[in-house]
Amino acid sequence: MFKGLQSINYGGREVLPLIEGGKGVAATNHMSSGAWAAAGGIGTVSAVNADSYDEQGRVIPQIFHEKTRKGRHEELIQYAIDGAVEQVRRAFEVANGNGAININVLWEMGGAQNVLHGVLEKTKGLVSGVTCGAGMPYRLSEIAAQYEVHYLPIISSARAFGALWKRAYSKAAEWLGAVVYEDPWKAGGHNGLSNAEDPEDPQDPYPRVKALRDTMREGGISDDLPIVMAGGVWYLRDWENWIDNPELGQVAFQYGTRPLLTQESPIPQAWKDVLPTLEEGDILLHKFSPTGFYSSAVYNTFLQNLESRSERQIAFSLEAAGDHQYQLDVGVKGKNFWVTRGDLLRAREWDALGFRMALKTPDNTLVFVTPEEAAIIRKDQADCMGCLSHCQFSSWKDKDNNTTGKLADPRSFCIQKTLQDIVHGGSMEHNLMFAGHNAYNFKTDPFYSNGFVPTVQQLVDRIATGD
């Protein structure tokens, strides 16, 4: 018998310890987050390039008119502010005074600080807190305190939180609303795996969260301040030993994947149709993202193509040296690239299969692609609108003359393009489809049998039973 959940105090109000994960570009909006808050939890509006609407209620396409990247970047920031403000206002109305509404941003998104200022300035009294991950958001506490909202950093280790606390957060401790521990092996979207951690060797979250609580205690943070467990949470009965556990203090739970399959979820029906077909192992933890972070998504044709592209890769030298004694005679024109004999033979095979264009990477390698694929890559790089603070794919940086100073990397992709496309009805096979590693439970959980799709209220009620 599941012992049940007790409400927690968040921002002066009693809410269920259940938080909706704020999922990227338009995959969490006012309908889902407002309904989650209405059910008594904490709904989370994604403030990452959120949708705006025209007078007829139709989504306004985010079309960029400026000729320069810097100009398009400014357009992007304005789209982001306008969309998030609209979503927050609508979510607050749907919540009807229940629960709480947070917004979610990625610290590594382009213009993150400008977006935060723009949204919080226009939504005073509506937003309870800001969740923020994908990087080390040192200035998050300062911005949140300025607008008197809570901040909820998303971290994946006690060490990361300790660094944030000592450098910045201890100066605005009264506005720390919770600390979100996101399992870097199980969560969907971008993950916080460090270079010291093995992506193939998942670690038990309990000792990592226990270490986080110990670090928080060392900073004088009360056990009543929740740690939010995110990533890999499905059945709460599996986490019963975490609830009312004096080692961990107050805990809450974040759901990112399960709310995708609800009636209020804004993702397209085709995406919802894919979820109940997934098998265990169908989610790939990969490092193709232009952010440089690991991320988890459905292993579809899009990711398979990126894998294949990187496999068609050889190292080169600009002069004959060592084993690089053979001049490359395919994929390049009028340039001297020296490769090994084995790589020369492989390159010729790829050329014969239609992969006739060799594109340079920042690592002194060449990847072989079709001419059609090369044209798409180059166009996407040229159309960059600066959606990230640093982009490996386009070499954009939102400061320092807007360049990373490195060669653009053709092994990656335009993340803004693919996320906007999939959430607005594009291909489910040829776009990035984020999901957590427990998504296979849609197929095995009896709650979803016979094609049942719950409302958010029904889902929250189900979760509260332990199932």
N, C-alpha and C positions, 0 to 999 in steps of 0.2 A: 504494500500500500504506500503510494507516494505521499510523503509528509506534507507537501503543499508549499505554496509560496507566501511570504509575508511582504507587504508593501514596504517600500523604502522612502525616505525623505529625499526629494530632489528639488532643489531650488525653492524650498518652503512648501512643497506640495507632496501629497502622498501618491505614489505611482507604483505600478507593478514593476518588479526588477527585470523587465523584458524590454529590450531595445531593438528597434528595427535598424539593421545595418543600412547606411546610406550609400547606395551603389551607383557610382560613376555617372556617366552621361545619361540623364533622363530615365534611368532604370528604377529610380525611386522618386516619386513626385508627390504632389499634394493629395492625390487620391489615396495612395497607399499609406503615406506618413500620417495624414489626417485621420484615417480610419484606425491606424495603430494607436494613436493618442486617444481617440474616442473610446477605444477598448480598454483604456487605462494604463497603457504603457508609454514609452518614449518613442514617438515617431521621428524619423530623420529624413529631412528633405535634402536631396543631393543638390549642392550648390556648384556642381561642376558642369558648366555650360547647360544649365537648365532651360527648359522650353518656356517661351513666351507665346501669347496667343493674340490673334487679331480680334476685331469686334464681333466676328462670327464664331469665335471660339476655336478657330483652326490654328494649329501650330505654325508659328512663323519660321520659315527655313532660315538657317544661319548662313547667309550668303555674304561673301566678303568682296568688297568693291575696291579697296585700296590697292595700289600697285606695289607697295613695299611691304616687307614682312612686318616692320615696325608699325606701319599703318594698320595692317590686318590684325596685329596683336592688340592694338587699341580698340578695334571693332569687337574683337573677341571678348575683351574685358567688359565692354558695355553690354554685349549680349548676355554674358554670365551674370552681371548684376541685375539687369532687367528681368531675366528668367527666374533667378533665385528669389527675388523680391515677390514676384507674382506667385510663385509656388508656395512661399511661406504664408502669404496672406490667405491664399485659398485653403491651405492645410489648417491654418488656425480656425477658419470658419467651420471646416469639416469636424475638427476636434470638439467644437462646441463647449469649450471650457474644461474638457477632461484631459488627463494625462499631461504630456508636455511635448513641445516641438523643438527639436534640434536641427541644425544644419550640418552638413558634412562637406569638408573641402580636403583636397590633397595639397600638402605643403609644396610639393614639387610641380604643381600645375602653374602655368604661366600667369604671372600677375596675381598670385594667391592673396597677397596682402592687400592689394588694391580692391580685389573682389570682396574680401572680408569687410573692409571698411565701408565699401559701397552698400553692401547688403545690410550690415548691422545698423548703419545710420538710418536706413529707411524701414527697418522692421522692429523698432524699439517697442518693447512690451509684448512682442509676439514670439520671439526666439528665446528659449531657455538656455541653450548651450550650443557649443561648437565642438564637434568631433573632428579630429585632424590627424592624418597619418601621412605615409609616403614621404619619409624624410625625417629630419630632426627639427620640429617646429618651435624653435627657441622663442620667437616673438609672439607666439599664440597667446600666452598668458597676458602679455602687455596689451594686446589688441582687445582681448575679451574683457579685461578689467576696465578698459576705457569706455566700453559700452555696457558694463555691468551685467554681463552674461557669463555663464559658466564655460569652462573649457575642459575638454575630455581628450587628452592626447592618446593616440593609438600607438602602442609600442609592442615590441616582441621580446623584450628582455629587461631584467631588472637593471642591468648596466645602462641601457638607453634611458630609462626613466631617471636613474641617478644623475646622469649627466645633465638632463633637462632641468631637474630640480635644483641642482647646485648652481647652474648658470643663470637660470631665469625664474622658474616656477615658484621657488621659495619666496620671491619678492611679491607674488600675487597669490599667496596660498589660499586666501579666503574665497577665490573664484574657481578653485579647482573642484570640478563637479564629480569626477570619477576618473579612473585610469583604465583604459581599454587595453587588455592583453589580447593581442590577435595572434593566434597560432600560425607561425610562418609556414607550416607544412600542410595545414588543413583548410585555411581560409581561401575564399575566392578572391579574384582581383589581385592587386599588387600585394606582395608579401614581404615581410621584413627579415628575410634570411640574411645573416651576416656572412662575411667571407670565411669565418671560422666554423660555420655550421654546414653539415653535409645535407644537401637536398634529398639524398636517397636514404637518410637515416632519421626519421621523425623521432622527436623526443617527447616524453610524457609531459603534458603541460602542468601537472600538479606541482612538481618541485620548482619549475620555473615561476609559477604564480606565487608559490610560497616564498621564493627569493624576492619577488617583487614586493610582497607585503612586508618582508623584513626590511627592505630598503626604504619603503614608505615609513615604517615605524622609526627607523633611524633619523628620518627627517622630521619627526614629530607629528606625522599625519595620523589622524584618528582611524581606528579600525571601522568606524561607522562610514567612512568614505568608501564607496563601493569600488571594487575591482570588477570590471566587466569582462567576462570570458567570451571571446569571439573566435569563430573558426572551429568547425567540427562539432558544433552543438546542434543536436537534433532532438533526441528524447531527453527531457530533463531528468527522468529516472536514472539515466546513466551518470548523472552528476550529483546525485542525492548526497553523497558524502562531502560535497563542497558546501552545501547549504547549512548554515548555523555551525560552521566549523571554526573553532577558535584559532586555528593555525592560519586561516585565510582571512578572517574578518568578514565584513559584509561583501557579498558577491551578487552580481547581476549577470544576465546572459543576453548576448546579442545574436540576432538572427538575420543573416544576409540572404541565404539561399532559399529557405522555406517560403518567405514572403513573395518570391518571384511567382509562385503558382497560387495566386489568389484572384478573386474576381476584381479587386481594385488595382492589382498590379498593372502598371502601364506598359509592360513589355508586349510586343505583338503576339497574336495568337499562335503564330508559327513557332515562336520561341517557347511558349507554354507547351505546345504539342511535343517538342523535343524532350523536355525535362522528364516525363514518365518513361521514356525509352532508354535512359542512360543506365549503363552497367557500372559496377565497381571498377575503377581503373580508367574510366572514360574521361577523367579530368587530368590534364597535363600540367605539371609544375614546370615552367619553362623560363628561359631568359632572353626571349626575343624582343621584349618590350623596349621601346626607345627611351624609357626612363632609366634603364640599366638595372632595375629591380627584377627579381623573380616575380612571376605572376601565375595564377591558376585559371585555366579556361577549358572549355569542352574541346576535346581533341578531334577537331573536324578538318575538312580539306584545307582551310586557311592555315592552321598550324602545321599540317602535314607538308604543305608547300614551303613554308618557312624552314622546316627541318631539311627538306630535300635541297633547298637553295644553299643552305650552309654546308651540306654534304658535298655539293659541287664546288669545292673550294680548294685552291692550291696556293702555296707560298711562292713568292718570286723574289728575285734579286734584280737590280738595275744594271748589274754587270756580272760577267761570268766569274763565279767564285764557289769554291767547295764543290758540293754536289750539283750546284746550279750551273750546268755547262751546256744546256740545250735551250736554244732560242725558241720562244713560244711563237707558233705560226698560225694559231687560230684564236678568235675572240678579240684580238687587238689589231689595229692597223697603224703602221708607221711608227711603232714604239718598240723599244728593246726591253723585253722581259725575259729573264733567264730563269729556267726551272729545272727540276730533276727530270731524268729520262722517264721515270714512272709517271710523274705528273703531266709530262708532255703527252704521253699516250692516253692518259685519262681525259685530258682536255680535248684531244682529237675525237675521242668517243662521244663526249658531250656535244661537241660541235656537230657531229654526224646525226645526233638525236634532235637537233634543232636549237640547242642552247648555244647560240653563236655569238653572244655578247658577253665579254668579260668586264666586270665592274670592280674597281679597286675598293678595298676596305681600309679602315684606319690601322689595320694590323699587318700591312704589307702582304696581303693575300688578294686573290682574285676570285670572285664568285661568277659562275656561268649561268646566264639566264637567256630566255628567248628574247628576240628583239621587241616583241609586244610587251613582255614583262619589264624590260629595261625602260621602255617609253613611259609606262605607268609609274615606275619608281622615280624616274627623273621629274615627271610632272608633279607627283605628290611632294617631292622635295622642294620643287620650285614654288608650289602653292602654300607652303608652310605659313601658318598664322600664329605660331608661337604659343601653342596650347600647353607647353611644358616649360619649366624654368630652364631645363637643360634637355635637349633632344639629340640622341645619338643618330637618329635617322636623317635629320636635316641639318645638324650642327648648329641649330638655333640655341641661343642663350638669352634670357630676358634682361641681361646687363652686359657690360664689357663689350660694347659695340655689337651686341646681338650675335655673337658667334662663340662657339666652344673652342675655336682654334684648331679643331680636328676635322679630318675628312668626314663627310657625311657617310653613314654606314648603310649600304644597300641590303644588309642581312636583316634589317629591322623593317618597320612599317610606320605609316601615318596613323597614330592611334585615334586622333580626333575623327578622321574620315571614317574609319571602320566602326567606331562606337556610335557615331551619329547615324550611320547607315543601318546597323542592325536593329537599333531601338526604334527606328522609324520605318520598319517594314522591309529592309534589305535582306539579302540572302543569309540563311542560317548556316550554310556551309562555307561561304566565302568571306566571312567576317569573324572578328574576335568575339567569342561568346563566353563571358566570364561566368564562373560558377564555383561553388565550394566543392571540396572532395567528397562530401557526403551526399551529393545530389542524387546518387544512385538510390537513395532511400525513397525517392518519389515512386519508384517502381515496386518497392518491397513493403512500404508502409501501408497497412490496410486502410488508413484514413483516406487514401487517395484511390481506393479500389473503384472499379466501374467508372473511371473517368471523373470522379468527384473533384471539383475545384471549390474550395471553401471561400467564404468571405474572410476578411481580416479578423473580424470578431470571432468567427468560428475557429480560425486558426489559433488565436490567442487563448480561447477557451480550451482548446485541445492541448496546447502546450502546457497550460497550467495544471492539467491532470497528470502530467508526467510523460504523456505520450505526444 
